[in-house]
């Protein structure tokens, strides 16, 4: 039962990270040229995973894969937001 709760919480955090990072890139970083570099989503995802790791370690229901999933989602959201800017989508 507790594994399912941890899975749902980790998935919700990943979805939230994706949506928020994509929105942030589209709104705030529209005129920043360096967001279009290919290494930026990787750096954003790694930073998010590193920041989430201590938080996840304190919560007994959520394991380390939740921090990794959150980092991957933030990196994917950053990449999607940069692609939206390139393609002119609002």
Secondary structure as UniProt FT lines:
FT   HELIX           2..28
FT   TURN            30..31
FT   HELIX           33..36
FT   TURN            38..39
FT   HELIX           40..58
FT   HELIX           64..87
//
